[in-house]
Amino acid sequence: MDIETRSPKTPLTFLRAEMACWVGLFTVLLMFTVGSNWLDDLSNPIWFLILFLGLCAVILWAAFGVTRHADCLAIMLGEPYGTLLLTVAVTGMEVVMIVAVAFSGSSAPTVARDTMFSVVMIQLNGLVGLALLIGGLTHREQYFNIQGNTTFLAVIAALSGLTLILPKLMPVPAWFLIAATIVLYGTFLGIQTMRHQGYFKFAETEGDNADDHGHHGLVLRPKPYHVAFLLLTMLPVVLLAKKFAILVDHGVDQMGAPVAIGGLLIAVLVLSPEVMSAIKAARENRMQRSDNIILGATLATIGLTVPGVTIASLMTGNAVELGLDDVGVLLLSLTLLISFINASTGRTNILQGLIHLTLFAAFLLTVFA
């Protein structure tokens, strides 16, 4: 494993290694000082495009920086703590952006629901399908721990039903949604990190190098260093989320695009580093790690977004609608059903990947139609 353990040798090395952090913090300083009025008038499409692409690049760069530090800590902590840390770090950025977009400008009451549903569909169908297809083409069949995957899916199914389907059928008190998501997600974390860690490992395929996550080329430094810069690099994403939300809101309004487009954009930006980690794990025949990343991110999206959006709604007085329409309920139900069927076998193949990718294509069709 090509991993080096050392401390920065020179100030230049240190500055270069954390360039994503410095650029992000500089952009925050710029946007909140001399650029505080840049978003007031977005009528010029060229100016809008410059700001939009610039913030996209900074947020994406920062997301990769956060993932790098999370990966370093993952190596030091081992599984399942490493994957959990990576998932929570990336999903935390995603949730901040979802909340920012949901309560910006003239956003509709359904924007949080549509965004969360988009992220779930991207992860459970698009990313799962791509990982299964690439892994199947490379290794024919791959194996995973049935107990771990079915545990993930059981909690995902319960929370999805309570937060995205039940509100369509009847009014659900906000306190119940907050309590249900916190209790179930918190209990799951206890299962994953303490009582049943073995559910989320598959030593038969990972062999003696189970702790080698395939993080090649990383430079490991002391834990406090990585913790500090993980938080510092995440800070620009949090602070720029509201500015980015204004651009997304303006772009959706001007193009007359569906609200769910914002969710797709957020997922592509923030989940890009995690997507690469999951695909790489599948290609290297580490399907359990790939599943832990994807299913963990899906569960964290629901478990963190619902309380965050609901609490923000109560504090601001803005209405939030969580129940899906009939088409969304059908797609979510099919996705969960197929996921449970595939998880029951303990092995993967390319057909499973194509099924999930077909469901993802159907989701995209509903978004753009």
JORA-V779193 format. One line per field, one symbol per residue. phi: phi as a letter, one per 20 degrees, with the letter a starting at -180 (. if undefined). psi: psi as a letter, one per 30 degrees, with the letter a starting at -180 (. if undefined). burial: I if it has 9 or more other ideal C-beta (glycine too) atoms within 8 Angstrom, else O. Layout:
phi: ???
psi: ???
burial: ???
This chain:
phi: .ecddadgecgffffffdffffffffffgffecfefdfefcdfffffffffffffgffffffffffffffffffffemeefffffffffffgfffgffffffddldgffeffffffffffffffdffffffffffffecmcccbeffffffgfffgffffffdddgffebfdggfffffffffffffgffffdcfcfffdcbffeemfdfeeemeenedecgggffffffffffggfffegfffffffffffffemefffggfffgffffegffgffffffffemdfffffgffffffffgffdfgfffffffffenefcddffffffffffffffffffffffembcbffgfffffffffffffffee
psi: kikkjllkeleeeeeeeheeeeeeeeeeeefgcfgfgfgejgfjeeeeeeeeeeeeeeeeeeeeeeeeeeeeeeeefllgeeeeeeeeeeeeeeeeeeeeeegkbgklffeeeeeeeeeeeeefeeeeeeeeeeeeeegdkllljeeeeeeeeeeeeeeeeeffeeffflkkkeeeeeeeeeeeeeeeeeeefdeheffglifeffafhffjggikgljklkeeeeeefeeeffeeeeffeeeeeeeeeeeeeefgllefeeeeeeeeeefeeeeeeeeeeeeghieeeeeeeeeeeeeeeefeeeeeeeeeeeefgkkkkfklleeeeeeeeeeeeeeeeefffglllfeeeeeeeeeeeeeeeeef.
burial: OOIOOOOIOOOOIIIOOIOIIIIIIOIIOIIOOOOOOOOOOIOOOOOIOOIIOIIIOIIIIIIIIIIIIIIIIIIIOOIIIIIIIIIIIIIIIIIIIIIIIIIIOOIOOOIIIIIIIIIIIIIIIIIIIIIIIIIIOOOOOIIIIIOIIIIIIOIIIIIIIIIIIIIIOOOIOIOOIIOIIIOIIOOIIIIIIOOIIOIIIIOOIIOOOIOOIIIOOIIIIOOOIIIOIIOIIIIIIIIIIIIIIIIIIIIIIOOOOOIIIIIIIIIOIIIIIIIOIIIIIIIOIIIIIIIIIIIIIIIIIIIIIIIIIIIIIOOOOOOIOIIIOOOIIOIIOIIIOIIIOIIOOOOIIIOIIIIIIIIIOIIOOIIOO
